[in-house]
Amino acid sequence: MMNEEQIALASELEMKSSTGPTIAADMTDESLVPRIPEELSILSVRGFVVFPGTIVPLNVRRPAS
């Protein structure tokens, strides 16, 4: 049964890859484009990188006294 699932997934992947990339094809409508504010908040944190479109938890603490 697993072999049948693998074959089905492989054929589906081939069908999707043959159509070509469609990442930004539907983003032509201005109502779908996100509004970017004039001012952006930036928090610099050492040793921490967050890429656009990702969500990560961030804990901010005070230094130990």
PDB file of N, CA, C and O in Angstrom:
ATOM      1  N   MET A   1       0.824  -1.194   0.000  1.00  0.00           N
ATOM      2  CA  MET A   1       0.000   0.000   0.000  1.00  0.00           C
ATOM      3  C   MET A   1       0.867   1.256   0.000  1.00  0.00           C
ATOM      4  O   MET A   1       0.529   2.248  -0.646  1.00  0.00           O
ATOM      5  N   MET A   2       1.979   1.212   0.722  1.00  0.00           N
ATOM      6  CA  MET A   2       2.856   2.374   0.774  1.00  0.00           C
ATOM      7  C   MET A   2       3.419   2.681  -0.607  1.00  0.00           C
ATOM      8  O   MET A   2       3.596   3.849  -0.954  1.00  0.00           O
ATOM      9  N   ASN A   3       3.698   1.666  -1.388  1.00  0.00           N
ATOM     10  CA  ASN A   3       4.232   1.867  -2.727  1.00  0.00           C
ATOM     11  C   ASN A   3       3.218   2.601  -3.601  1.00  0.00           C
ATOM     12  O   ASN A   3       3.599   3.462  -4.394  1.00  0.00           O
ATOM     13  N   GLU A   4       1.940   2.274  -3.469  1.00  0.00           N
ATOM     14  CA  GLU A   4       0.898   2.957  -4.237  1.00  0.00           C
ATOM     15  C   GLU A   4       0.815   4.429  -3.844  1.00  0.00           C
ATOM     16  O   GLU A   4       0.627   5.291  -4.703  1.00  0.00           O
ATOM     17  N   GLU A   5       0.957   4.723  -2.541  1.00  0.00           N
ATOM     18  CA  GLU A   5       0.927   6.109  -2.083  1.00  0.00           C
ATOM     19  C   GLU A   5       2.123   6.885  -2.625  1.00  0.00           C
ATOM     20  O   GLU A   5       1.993   8.044  -3.020  1.00  0.00           O
ATOM     21  N   GLN A   6       3.289   6.239  -2.642  1.00  0.00           N
ATOM     22  CA  GLN A   6       4.484   6.898  -3.164  1.00  0.00           C
ATOM     23  C   GLN A   6       4.335   7.196  -4.649  1.00  0.00           C
ATOM     24  O   GLN A   6       4.743   8.261  -5.112  1.00  0.00           O
ATOM     25  N   ILE A   7       3.760   6.275  -5.390  1.00  0.00           N
ATOM     26  CA  ILE A   7       3.551   6.482  -6.822  1.00  0.00           C
ATOM     27  C   ILE A   7       2.565   7.624  -7.043  1.00  0.00           C
ATOM     28  O   ILE A   7       2.768   8.458  -7.926  1.00  0.00           O
ATOM     29  N   ALA A   8       1.498   7.666  -6.245  1.00  0.00           N
ATOM     30  CA  ALA A   8       0.504   8.734  -6.382  1.00  0.00           C
ATOM     31  C   ALA A   8       1.121  10.088  -6.061  1.00  0.00           C
ATOM     32  O   ALA A   8       0.865  11.066  -6.764  1.00  0.00           O
ATOM     33  N   LEU A   9       1.935  10.158  -5.003  1.00  0.00           N
ATOM     34  CA  LEU A   9       2.588  11.412  -4.651  1.00  0.00           C
ATOM     35  C   LEU A   9       3.585  11.839  -5.717  1.00  0.00           C
ATOM     36  O   LEU A   9       3.679  13.023  -6.042  1.00  0.00           O
ATOM     37  N   ALA A  10       4.326  10.888  -6.261  1.00  0.00           N
ATOM     38  CA  ALA A  10       5.309  11.212  -7.295  1.00  0.00           C
ATOM     39  C   ALA A  10       4.621  11.735  -8.550  1.00  0.00           C
ATOM     40  O   ALA A  10       5.094  12.694  -9.159  1.00  0.00           O
ATOM     41  N   SER A  11       3.514  11.116  -8.942  1.00  0.00           N
ATOM     42  CA  SER A  11       2.819  11.585 -10.147  1.00  0.00           C
ATOM     43  C   SER A  11       2.199  12.962  -9.911  1.00  0.00           C
ATOM     44  O   SER A  11       2.164  13.790 -10.821  1.00  0.00           O
ATOM     45  N   GLU A  12       1.714  13.208  -8.701  1.00  0.00           N
ATOM     46  CA  GLU A  12       1.160  14.530  -8.389  1.00  0.00           C
ATOM     47  C   GLU A  12       2.255  15.587  -8.404  1.00  0.00           C
ATOM     48  O   GLU A  12       2.040  16.699  -8.885  1.00  0.00           O
ATOM     49  N   LEU A  13       3.413  15.247  -7.887  1.00  0.00           N
ATOM     50  CA  LEU A  13       4.540  16.173  -7.887  1.00  0.00           C
ATOM     51  C   LEU A  13       4.985  16.480  -9.313  1.00  0.00           C
ATOM     52  O   LEU A  13       5.307  17.628  -9.618  1.00  0.00           O
ATOM     53  N   GLU A  14       5.008  15.495 -10.179  1.00  0.00           N
ATOM     54  CA  GLU A  14       5.380  15.713 -11.577  1.00  0.00           C
ATOM     55  C   GLU A  14       4.374  16.633 -12.264  1.00  0.00           C
ATOM     56  O   GLU A  14       4.763  17.492 -13.056  1.00  0.00           O
ATOM     57  N   MET A  15       3.087  16.463 -11.967  1.00  0.00           N
ATOM     58  CA  MET A  15       2.067  17.314 -12.577  1.00  0.00           C
ATOM     59  C   MET A  15       2.237  18.755 -12.127  1.00  0.00           C
ATOM     60  O   MET A  15       2.096  19.673 -12.935  1.00  0.00           O
ATOM     61  N   LYS A  16       2.539  18.973 -10.842  1.00  0.00           N
ATOM     62  CA  LYS A  16       2.704  20.330 -10.338  1.00  0.00           C
ATOM     63  C   LYS A  16       3.967  20.972 -10.885  1.00  0.00           C
ATOM     64  O   LYS A  16       3.966  22.162 -11.201  1.00  0.00           O
ATOM     65  N   SER A  17       5.046  20.204 -11.002  1.00  0.00           N
ATOM     66  CA  SER A  17       6.300  20.781 -11.476  1.00  0.00           C
ATOM     67  C   SER A  17       6.252  21.086 -12.970  1.00  0.00           C
ATOM     68  O   SER A  17       6.999  21.943 -13.443  1.00  0.00           O
ATOM     69  N   SER A  18       5.395  20.410 -13.720  1.00  0.00           N
ATOM     70  CA  SER A  18       5.330  20.658 -15.156  1.00  0.00           C
ATOM     71  C   SER A  18       4.595  21.957 -15.483  1.00  0.00           C
ATOM     72  O   SER A  18       4.732  22.483 -16.588  1.00  0.00           O
ATOM     73  N   THR A  19       3.820  22.478 -14.535  1.00  0.00           N
ATOM     74  CA  THR A  19       3.092  23.715 -14.796  1.00  0.00           C
ATOM     75  C   THR A  19       3.967  24.944 -14.614  1.00  0.00           C
ATOM     76  O   THR A  19       3.598  26.023 -15.078  1.00  0.00           O
ATOM     77  N   GLY A  20       5.108  24.820 -13.957  1.00  0.00           N
ATOM     78  CA  GLY A  20       6.019  25.945 -13.751  1.00  0.00           C
ATOM     79  C   GLY A  20       5.702  26.694 -12.478  1.00  0.00           C
ATOM     80  O   GLY A  20       4.679  26.444 -11.840  1.00  0.00           O
ATOM     81  N   PRO A  21       6.569  27.605 -12.108  1.00  0.00           N
ATOM     82  CA  PRO A  21       6.360  28.336 -10.858  1.00  0.00           C
ATOM     83  C   PRO A  21       5.214  29.338 -10.967  1.00  0.00           C
ATOM     84  O   PRO A  21       5.080  30.044 -11.966  1.00  0.00           O
ATOM     85  N   THR A  22       4.403  29.384  -9.933  1.00  0.00           N
ATOM     86  CA  THR A  22       3.281  30.322  -9.900  1.00  0.00           C
ATOM     87  C   THR A  22       3.266  31.065  -8.573  1.00  0.00           C
ATOM     88  O   THR A  22       2.200  31.282  -7.998  1.00  0.00           O
ATOM     89  N   ILE A  23       4.418  31.451  -8.089  1.00  0.00           N
ATOM     90  CA  ILE A  23       4.514  32.065  -6.764  1.00  0.00           C
ATOM     91  C   ILE A  23       3.788  33.399  -6.726  1.00  0.00           C
ATOM     92  O   ILE A  23       2.959  33.616  -5.841  1.00  0.00           O
ATOM     93  N   ALA A  24       4.072  34.296  -7.656  1.00  0.00           N
ATOM     94  CA  ALA A  24       3.492  35.635  -7.616  1.00  0.00           C
ATOM     95  C   ALA A  24       2.472  35.863  -8.722  1.00  0.00           C
ATOM     96  O   ALA A  24       2.139  37.012  -9.012  1.00  0.00           O
ATOM     97  N   ALA A  25       1.977  34.828  -9.335  1.00  0.00           N
ATOM     98  CA  ALA A  25       1.055  35.001 -10.453  1.00  0.00           C
ATOM     99  C   ALA A  25      -0.270  35.607 -10.010  1.00  0.00           C
ATOM    100  O   ALA A  25      -0.869  36.389 -10.747  1.00  0.00           O
ATOM    101  N   ASP A  26      -0.734  35.253  -8.811  1.00  0.00           N
ATOM    102  CA  ASP A  26      -2.022  35.741  -8.348  1.00  0.00           C
ATOM    103  C   ASP A  26      -1.916  37.061  -7.589  1.00  0.00           C
ATOM    104  O   ASP A  26      -2.941  37.578  -7.146  1.00  0.00           O
ATOM    105  N   MET A  27      -0.741  37.618  -7.422  1.00  0.00           N
ATOM    106  CA  MET A  27      -0.559  38.834  -6.639  1.00  0.00           C
ATOM    107  C   MET A  27      -0.654  40.095  -7.491  1.00  0.00           C
ATOM    108  O   MET A  27      -0.153  41.142  -7.081  1.00  0.00           O
ATOM    109  N   THR A  28      -1.271  40.029  -8.649  1.00  0.00           N
ATOM    110  CA  THR A  28      -1.374  41.201  -9.506  1.00  0.00           C
ATOM    111  C   THR A  28      -2.476  42.146  -9.048  1.00  0.00           C
ATOM    112  O   THR A  28      -2.413  43.344  -9.324  1.00  0.00           O
ATOM    113  N   ASP A  29      -3.477  41.630  -8.358  1.00  0.00           N
ATOM    114  CA  ASP A  29      -4.565  42.462  -7.862  1.00  0.00           C
ATOM    115  C   ASP A  29      -4.061  43.286  -6.680  1.00  0.00           C
ATOM    116  O   ASP A  29      -3.493  42.727  -5.742  1.00  0.00           O
ATOM    117  N   GLU A  30      -4.261  44.610  -6.709  1.00  0.00           N
ATOM    118  CA  GLU A  30      -3.752  45.484  -5.653  1.00  0.00           C
ATOM    119  C   GLU A  30      -4.399  45.212  -4.301  1.00  0.00           C
ATOM    120  O   GLU A  30      -3.800  45.504  -3.267  1.00  0.00           O
ATOM    121  N   SER A  31      -5.597  44.664  -4.288  1.00  0.00           N
ATOM    122  CA  SER A  31      -6.251  44.376  -3.011  1.00  0.00           C
ATOM    123  C   SER A  31      -5.582  43.221  -2.281  1.00  0.00           C
ATOM    124  O   SER A  31      -5.746  43.086  -1.068  1.00  0.00           O
ATOM    125  N   LEU A  32      -4.830  42.383  -2.995  1.00  0.00           N
ATOM    126  CA  LEU A  32      -4.147  41.251  -2.374  1.00  0.00           C
ATOM    127  C   LEU A  32      -2.757  41.608  -1.873  1.00  0.00           C
ATOM    128  O   LEU A  32      -2.187  40.870  -1.070  1.00  0.00           O
ATOM    129  N   VAL A  33      -2.205  42.709  -2.322  1.00  0.00           N
ATOM    130  CA  VAL A  33      -0.861  43.108  -1.921  1.00  0.00           C
ATOM    131  C   VAL A  33      -0.933  43.723  -0.529  1.00  0.00           C
ATOM    132  O   VAL A  33      -1.726  44.637  -0.300  1.00  0.00           O
ATOM    133  N   PRO A  34      -0.111  43.231   0.414  1.00  0.00           N
ATOM    134  CA  PRO A  34      -0.177  43.790   1.768  1.00  0.00           C
ATOM    135  C   PRO A  34       0.283  45.239   1.807  1.00  0.00           C
ATOM    136  O   PRO A  34       1.189  45.632   1.073  1.00  0.00           O
ATOM    137  N   ARG A  35      -0.352  46.032   2.672  1.00  0.00           N
ATOM    138  CA  ARG A  35       0.005  47.432   2.833  1.00  0.00           C
ATOM    139  C   ARG A  35       1.210  47.526   3.759  1.00  0.00           C
ATOM    140  O   ARG A  35       1.185  46.981   4.862  1.00  0.00           O
ATOM    141  N   ILE A  36       2.256  48.207   3.326  1.00  0.00           N
ATOM    142  CA  ILE A  36       3.457  48.395   4.130  1.00  0.00           C
ATOM    143  C   ILE A  36       3.370  49.771   4.767  1.00  0.00           C
ATOM    144  O   ILE A  36       3.240  50.770   4.059  1.00  0.00           O
ATOM    145  N   PRO A  37       3.440  49.844   6.107  1.00  0.00           N
ATOM    146  CA  PRO A  37       3.320  51.142   6.772  1.00  0.00           C
ATOM    147  C   PRO A  37       4.522  52.038   6.496  1.00  0.00           C
ATOM    148  O   PRO A  37       5.588  51.565   6.102  1.00  0.00           O
ATOM    149  N   GLU A  38       4.334  53.346   6.709  1.00  0.00           N
ATOM    150  CA  GLU A  38       5.416  54.317   6.509  1.00  0.00           C
ATOM    151  C   GLU A  38       6.562  54.071   7.484  1.00  0.00           C
ATOM    152  O   GLU A  38       7.731  54.191   7.115  1.00  0.00           O
ATOM    153  N   GLU A  39       6.228  53.725   8.730  1.00  0.00           N
ATOM    154  CA  GLU A  39       7.246  53.471   9.752  1.00  0.00           C
ATOM    155  C   GLU A  39       7.179  52.010  10.173  1.00  0.00           C
ATOM    156  O   GLU A  39       6.099  51.473  10.416  1.00  0.00           O
ATOM    157  N   LEU A  40       8.346  51.372  10.258  1.00  0.00           N
ATOM    158  CA  LEU A  40       8.430  49.982  10.682  1.00  0.00           C
ATOM    159  C   LEU A  40       9.191  49.899  11.998  1.00  0.00           C
ATOM    160  O   LEU A  40      10.194  50.588  12.183  1.00  0.00           O
ATOM    161  N   SER A  41       8.720  49.065  12.903  1.00  0.00           N
ATOM    162  CA  SER A  41       9.429  48.843  14.164  1.00  0.00           C
ATOM    163  C   SER A  41      10.512  47.796  13.941  1.00  0.00           C
ATOM    164  O   SER A  41      10.256  46.732  13.378  1.00  0.00           O
ATOM    165  N   ILE A  42      11.717  48.107  14.385  1.00  0.00           N
ATOM    166  CA  ILE A  42      12.834  47.182  14.241  1.00  0.00           C
ATOM    167  C   ILE A  42      13.446  46.961  15.614  1.00  0.00           C
ATOM    168  O   ILE A  42      13.802  47.919  16.301  1.00  0.00           O
ATOM    169  N   LEU A  43      13.567  45.719  16.010  1.00  0.00           N
ATOM    170  CA  LEU A  43      14.183  45.352  17.275  1.00  0.00           C
ATOM    171  C   LEU A  43      15.434  44.549  16.957  1.00  0.00           C
ATOM    172  O   LEU A  43      15.349  43.435  16.441  1.00  0.00           O
ATOM    173  N   SER A  44      16.581  45.109  17.263  1.00  0.00           N
ATOM    174  CA  SER A  44      17.824  44.387  16.979  1.00  0.00           C
ATOM    175  C   SER A  44      18.133  43.452  18.141  1.00  0.00           C
ATOM    176  O   SER A  44      18.185  43.876  19.296  1.00  0.00           O
ATOM    177  N   VAL A  45      18.336  42.191  17.828  1.00  0.00           N
ATOM    178  CA  VAL A  45      18.628  41.175  18.829  1.00  0.00           C
ATOM    179  C   VAL A  45      19.862  40.417  18.367  1.00  0.00           C
ATOM    180  O   VAL A  45      19.906  39.911  17.246  1.00  0.00           O
ATOM    181  N   ARG A  46      20.855  40.341  19.229  1.00  0.00           N
ATOM    182  CA  ARG A  46      22.112  39.680  18.876  1.00  0.00           C
ATOM    183  C   ARG A  46      21.897  38.169  18.705  1.00  0.00           C
ATOM    184  O   ARG A  46      21.269  37.527  19.547  1.00  0.00           O
ATOM    185  N   GLY A  47      22.420  37.617  17.618  1.00  0.00           N
ATOM    186  CA  GLY A  47      22.365  36.181  17.382  1.00  0.00           C
ATOM    187  C   GLY A  47      20.983  35.658  17.019  1.00  0.00           C
ATOM    188  O   GLY A  47      20.689  34.488  17.259  1.00  0.00           O
ATOM    189  N   PHE A  48      20.140  36.493  16.451  1.00  0.00           N
ATOM    190  CA  PHE A  48      18.763  36.096  16.159  1.00  0.00           C
ATOM    191  C   PHE A  48      18.365  36.666  14.812  1.00  0.00           C
ATOM    192  O   PHE A  48      18.445  37.877  14.611  1.00  0.00           O
ATOM    193  N   VAL A  49      17.937  35.820  13.886  1.00  0.00           N
ATOM    194  CA  VAL A  49      17.533  36.272  12.556  1.00  0.00           C
ATOM    195  C   VAL A  49      16.122  35.757  12.285  1.00  0.00           C
ATOM    196  O   VAL A  49      15.840  34.573  12.469  1.00  0.00           O
ATOM    197  N   VAL A  50      15.244  36.649  11.850  1.00  0.00           N
ATOM    198  CA  VAL A  50      13.884  36.269  11.469  1.00  0.00           C
ATOM    199  C   VAL A  50      13.666  36.741  10.039  1.00  0.00           C
ATOM    200  O   VAL A  50      13.869  37.915   9.728  1.00  0.00           O
ATOM    201  N   PHE A  51      13.260  35.845   9.192  1.00  0.00           N
ATOM    202  CA  PHE A  51      13.041  36.173   7.794  1.00  0.00           C
ATOM    203  C   PHE A  51      11.604  36.629   7.573  1.00  0.00           C
ATOM    204  O   PHE A  51      10.714  36.244   8.331  1.00  0.00           O
ATOM    205  N   PRO A  52      11.363  37.441   6.549  1.00  0.00           N
ATOM    206  CA  PRO A  52      10.001  37.923   6.276  1.00  0.00           C
ATOM    207  C   PRO A  52       9.025  36.765   6.091  1.00  0.00           C
ATOM    208  O   PRO A  52       9.350  35.755   5.468  1.00  0.00           O
ATOM    209  N   GLY A  53       7.843  36.928   6.633  1.00  0.00           N
ATOM    210  CA  GLY A  53       6.808  35.910   6.497  1.00  0.00           C
ATOM    211  C   GLY A  53       6.879  34.807   7.530  1.00  0.00           C
ATOM    212  O   GLY A  53       6.062  33.887   7.497  1.00  0.00           O
ATOM    213  N   THR A  54       7.840  34.870   8.456  1.00  0.00           N
ATOM    214  CA  THR A  54       7.942  33.841   9.484  1.00  0.00           C
ATOM    215  C   THR A  54       7.440  34.382  10.815  1.00  0.00           C
ATOM    216  O   THR A  54       7.466  35.586  11.069  1.00  0.00           O
ATOM    217  N   ILE A  55       6.991  33.478  11.641  1.00  0.00           N
ATOM    218  CA  ILE A  55       6.509  33.836  12.972  1.00  0.00           C
ATOM    219  C   ILE A  55       7.301  33.015  13.978  1.00  0.00           C
ATOM    220  O   ILE A  55       7.349  31.788  13.892  1.00  0.00           O
ATOM    221  N   VAL A  56       7.916  33.694  14.924  1.00  0.00           N
ATOM    222  CA  VAL A  56       8.692  33.009  15.963  1.00  0.00           C
ATOM    223  C   VAL A  56       8.381  33.642  17.313  1.00  0.00           C
ATOM    224  O   VAL A  56       8.081  34.834  17.387  1.00  0.00           O
ATOM    225  N   PRO A  57       8.450  32.849  18.381  1.00  0.00           N
ATOM    226  CA  PRO A  57       8.247  33.431  19.708  1.00  0.00           C
ATOM    227  C   PRO A  57       9.467  34.249  20.118  1.00  0.00           C
ATOM    228  O   PRO A  57      10.599  33.892  19.790  1.00  0.00           O
ATOM    229  N   LEU A  58       9.236  35.333  20.827  1.00  0.00           N
ATOM    230  CA  LEU A  58      10.327  36.192  21.280  1.00  0.00           C
ATOM    231  C   LEU A  58      10.049  36.571  22.726  1.00  0.00           C
ATOM    232  O   LEU A  58       9.035  37.201  23.026  1.00  0.00           O
ATOM    233  N   ASN A  59      10.950  36.187  23.618  1.00  0.00           N
ATOM    234  CA  ASN A  59      10.836  36.534  25.035  1.00  0.00           C
ATOM    235  C   ASN A  59      11.844  37.621  25.341  1.00  0.00           C
ATOM    236  O   ASN A  59      13.044  37.434  25.137  1.00  0.00           O
ATOM    237  N   VAL A  60      11.369  38.757  25.830  1.00  0.00           N
ATOM    238  CA  VAL A  60      12.246  39.867  26.188  1.00  0.00           C
ATOM    239  C   VAL A  60      12.233  39.977  27.706  1.00  0.00           C
ATOM    240  O   VAL A  60      11.173  40.093  28.322  1.00  0.00           O
ATOM    241  N   ARG A  61      13.430  39.939  28.306  1.00  0.00           N
ATOM    242  CA  ARG A  61      13.546  39.994  29.764  1.00  0.00           C
ATOM    243  C   ARG A  61      14.452  41.127  30.176  1.00  0.00           C
ATOM    244  O   ARG A  61      15.248  41.639  29.388  1.00  0.00           O
ATOM    245  N   ARG A  62      14.311  41.506  31.432  1.00  0.00           N
ATOM    246  CA  ARG A  62      15.224  42.483  32.014  1.00  0.00           C
ATOM    247  C   ARG A  62      16.467  41.757  32.491  1.00  0.00           C
ATOM    248  O   ARG A  62      16.409  40.569  32.811  1.00  0.00           O
ATOM    249  N   PRO A  63      17.594  42.460  32.542  1.00  0.00           N
ATOM    250  CA  PRO A  63      18.801  41.825  33.072  1.00  0.00           C
ATOM    251  C   PRO A  63      18.613  41.452  34.545  1.00  0.00           C
ATOM    252  O   PRO A  63      17.897  42.130  35.283  1.00  0.00           O
ATOM    253  N   ALA A  64      19.254  40.384  34.952  1.00  0.00           N
ATOM    254  CA  ALA A  64      19.165  39.954  36.352  1.00  0.00           C
ATOM    255  C   ALA A  64      19.798  41.002  37.253  1.00  0.00           C
ATOM    256  O   ALA A  64      20.839  41.570  36.920  1.00  0.00           O
ATOM    257  N   SER A  65      19.168  41.258  38.393  1.00  0.00           N
ATOM    258  CA  SER A  65      19.717  42.275  39.304  1.00  0.00           C
ATOM    259  C   SER A  65      20.488  41.663  40.453  1.00  0.00           C
ATOM    260  O   SER A  65      21.009  42.387  41.302  1.00  0.00           O
TER     261      SER A  65
END
